[in-house]
Amino acid sequence: MTGRTSDTAAPTGQYRERNSTADRALDILGLFSESKLSVSGQEVATALGTARSTAYRYLQSLVRNDFLEEDPGGGFRLGMRVLELARLARRGYGLSEIALPVMERLRDTVGETVLLTRRAGGAAICVERCEAQHPVRISYERGSVLPANAGASALALLAWLPEQQCRELLAAQRLQRFTARTITDIDVLMERLAQIREDGHSVSRGELDVDILGIAAPVYGPSAGVIAAVSVAALEHRVPDRRLGEVVEAVRRAAEDISGQLAVVGD
């Protein structure tokens, strides 16, 4: 990957100061524990080795950004932004921890590579994979960004969005043609997504990569919205029509299993 440089780089001293401020903010957040749910300005000053006025500047910056809030009983306590980050972290870890055993069973059942993807804007990101052992390797790695208009996973993630939101996401990007089967017309894509919703799963044949078949089903979060998709990616000749129904059913069962466990864990 090639990095970019700015024509107006910040002076070295300012860069160091920004790092120092970030470090101090993290040090303040690190003062909190199960037995210490509130900290005073003097405690922060002592921990940082700074004047009390300096400690208050750091504290007020954290308050303005909702990482801290003033405690009615005195001092400062963790703010709503920290609670939101904790919730997101719990959901992220919970999804992977729940999904991986199910994905491994699906891989062993169908003998093909299994992916877990989440939506990021109009694209899909591969967050987990369980690879089947075949001579030809399918290279959708963790962190791979998949386009909105091609591939079973991306289509499954878009299919359950409100129609207007989906159209806006598609219209905001250039829909690239990857193979002769790739759909780049938004109206045609919307019809395809409606069919996917009706079917409850998506099947993609050579739309992103020639000769690759994808089968995906939606994973629902505790609040009933689609938060991810689980999919099988295989060389098309390995899943002929006579076997397609069996693999589709296995993918759907896996998605339902993950969704059910997430519902038990809660939001």
C-alpha positions in Angstrom: 0.0 0.0 0.0 1.3 3.4 -0.9 1.1 6.1 1.7 0.2 9.7 0.9 2.0 12.8 2.2 0.5 16.2 2.7 2.0 19.3 1.1 1.5 21.2 4.4 2.8 18.8 7.0 2.3 19.8 10.7 5.5 20.9 12.5 7.2 18.1 14.4 6.5 19.8 17.8 2.8 20.0 17.1 2.7 16.3 16.1 4.4 15.3 19.4 2.0 17.5 21.3 -1.0 15.8 19.7 0.4 12.4 20.6 1.1 13.6 24.2 -2.5 14.9 24.5 -3.9 11.6 23.3 -1.7 9.7 25.7 -2.8 11.8 28.6 -6.5 11.3 27.7 -5.9 7.5 27.6 -4.1 7.7 31.0 -7.1 9.5 32.5 -9.5 6.9 31.1 -7.2 4.2 32.5 -7.8 5.5 36.1 -11.3 4.1 36.1 -11.9 0.6 37.5 -14.6 -1.5 39.1 -13.6 0.0 42.5 -13.1 3.5 41.1 -16.1 4.8 39.1 -15.3 8.5 39.6 -12.1 10.6 39.7 -11.4 14.1 40.9 -9.3 16.8 39.2 -6.7 16.5 41.9 -6.4 12.7 41.4 -5.9 13.2 37.7 -3.3 15.9 38.3 -1.4 13.6 40.7 -1.6 10.7 38.3 -0.4 12.7 35.3 2.2 14.7 37.3 0.8 18.0 36.0 -0.7 21.1 37.5 -4.3 20.9 38.5 -5.2 23.5 35.8 -3.6 21.4 33.2 -5.4 18.3 34.4 -8.7 20.2 34.1 -8.0 21.1 30.5 -7.7 17.4 29.7 -10.8 16.6 31.7 -12.9 19.3 30.0 -11.8 18.1 26.5 -13.0 14.6 27.4 -16.2 16.1 28.8 -16.8 18.0 25.5 -16.4 14.8 23.5 -18.7 12.8 25.8 -16.0 10.5 27.0 -16.5 11.8 30.6 -19.2 13.7 32.4 -19.4 15.5 35.7 -20.5 13.3 38.5 -23.3 14.8 40.6 -21.5 13.5 43.6 -18.3 15.3 42.7 -15.5 14.6 40.2 -15.9 13.0 36.9 -17.4 9.7 35.7 -17.3 7.8 32.3 -19.6 9.4 29.7 -22.1 8.1 27.2 -19.5 7.9 24.4 -17.6 5.3 26.4 -20.8 3.3 27.0 -21.5 3.4 23.2 -18.0 2.2 22.4 -18.3 -0.6 25.0 -21.6 -1.6 23.4 -20.1 -1.7 19.9 -17.1 -3.7 21.2 -19.3 -6.2 22.9 -21.4 -6.6 19.7 -18.3 -7.0 17.6 -16.6 -9.6 19.7 -19.9 -11.4 20.4 -20.6 -11.8 16.7 -17.2 -13.3 15.9 -17.2 -15.6 19.0 -20.7 -16.9 18.2 -20.2 -17.1 14.4 -16.9 -18.9 14.2 -18.0 -22.3 15.6 -21.1 -22.2 13.3 -18.9 -21.3 10.3 -16.5 -24.1 11.0 -19.4 -26.6 11.1 -20.8 -25.1 7.9 -17.4 -25.5 6.2 -17.1 -29.1 7.3 -20.7 -29.8 6.2 -20.4 -28.4 2.7 -16.6 -28.7 2.2 -16.3 -25.1 1.0 -14.8 -21.8 2.3 -17.2 -19.8 4.6 -17.1 -16.0 5.0 -18.7 -13.6 7.5 -19.2 -10.1 6.2 -20.5 -6.9 7.6 -21.7 -3.7 5.7 -19.6 -0.6 5.8 -21.5 2.1 3.8 -22.2 0.6 0.4 -19.6 -2.1 0.6 -19.1 -5.3 2.4 -16.1 -6.2 4.6 -15.0 -9.7 5.3 -14.6 -10.0 9.1 -14.1 -13.7 9.4 -13.3 -16.7 7.2 -13.1 -20.4 7.6 -11.1 -21.8 4.7 -11.7 -25.2 3.1 -8.7 -27.2 2.0 -8.7 -27.3 -1.8 -5.8 -27.1 -4.3 -7.3 -23.8 -5.7 -7.5 -21.2 -2.9 -10.3 -18.6 -2.9 -8.7 -15.4 -1.8 -11.3 -13.4 0.1 -9.2 -12.5 3.2 -10.2 -10.9 6.5 -10.4 -7.2 5.9 -11.2 -7.5 2.2 -13.6 -4.9 0.9 -16.2 -6.3 -1.5 -18.3 -4.0 -3.8 -22.0 -3.3 -3.3 -23.1 -4.5 -6.7 -21.4 -7.9 -7.0 -21.2 -11.0 -4.9 -23.7 -12.9 -2.7 -22.6 -11.3 0.6 -22.9 -7.7 -0.4 -26.3 -8.3 -2.0 -27.6 -10.1 1.1 -26.4 -7.2 3.3 -28.2 -4.6 1.0 -31.4 -6.5 0.4 -32.9 -5.9 3.8 -32.2 -2.1 3.9 -35.0 0.4 3.3 -35.4 0.9 -0.5 -34.5 4.6 -0.4 -31.4 4.1 1.7 -30.3 1.3 -0.6 -30.8 3.4 -3.7 -28.8 6.3 -2.2 -25.9 4.0 -1.2 -25.7 2.6 -4.7 -26.1 6.0 -6.4 -23.2 7.4 -4.3 -20.6 5.1 -5.8 -19.4 4.0 -9.2 -20.8 0.6 -9.9 -17.9 -1.3 -11.4 -18.3 -4.2 -13.9 -16.1 -7.1 -12.8 -17.3 -9.8 -15.2 -19.9 -10.1 -18.0 -22.4 -11.1 -15.3 -21.9 -8.1 -13.0 -25.0 -5.9 -12.7 -24.4 -2.1 -12.8 -27.9 -0.8 -13.4 -29.5 0.4 -10.1 -33.0 -0.4 -11.2 -32.0 -3.9 -12.1 -30.1 -4.3 -8.9 -33.2 -3.2 -6.9 -35.3 -5.9 -8.6 -32.6 -8.4 -7.7 -32.5 -7.3 -4.1 -36.3 -7.7 -3.9 -36.0 -11.2 -5.1 -33.3 -12.0 -2.6 -35.6 -10.7 0.2 -38.4 -13.0 -1.0 -36.1 -16.0 -1.3 -34.4 -15.3 2.1 -30.9 -15.8 0.6 -28.7 -14.7 -2.4 -26.9 -16.7 -5.0 -24.2 -15.2 -7.1 -22.6 -16.9 -10.1 -19.5 -15.3 -11.5 -20.6 -11.8 -10.8 -17.5 -10.7 -8.8 -14.9 -13.3 -9.9 -15.3 -15.6 -12.9 -16.1 -19.2 -12.0 -16.9 -18.3 -8.3 -20.3 -19.2 -6.9 -21.5 -17.4 -3.7 -24.4 -18.3 -1.5 -25.3 -15.9 1.4 -28.0 -15.5 4.0 -28.6 -12.6 6.4 -27.6 -12.7 10.1 -30.0 -10.8 12.4 -28.9 -8.9 15.5 -30.8 -8.8 18.8 -32.9 -5.9 17.5 -34.0 -7.9 14.5 -32.0 -5.9 11.9 -29.6 -7.5 9.5 -26.1 -7.0 10.9 -24.0 -9.5 8.9 -24.1 -12.1 6.2 -22.7 -15.7 6.3 -21.8 -17.1 2.9 -20.1 -20.0 1.1 -17.7 -19.2 -1.7 -16.8 -22.0 -4.0 -15.6 -22.7 -7.5 -18.8 -22.9 -9.5 -18.2 -26.4 -10.8 -18.0 -27.7 -7.2 -21.6 -26.8 -6.5 -23.7 -28.1 -9.5 -27.4 -27.5 -9.7 -28.2 -30.9 -8.1 -26.2 -29.8 -5.0 -27.3 -26.1 -4.9 -30.4 -26.7 -2.7 -28.4 -28.6 -0.1 -25.8 -25.9 0.2 -28.4 -23.1 0.3 -30.2 -24.9 3.1 -27.0 -25.3 5.0 -26.1 -21.6 4.7 -29.5 -20.6 5.8 -29.4 -22.9 8.8 -26.0 -21.4 9.8 -27.3 -17.9 9.5 -30.4 -18.8 11.6 -28.2 -20.5 14.2 -26.0 -17.4 14.6 -29.0 -15.1 14.7 -30.6 -17.2 17.4 -27.5 -17.2 19.6 -27.2 -13.4 19.2 -30.8 -13.0 20.3 -30.0 -14.9 23.5 -26.9 -12.8 24.2 -28.9 -9.6 23.7 -28.0 -6.2 22.4 
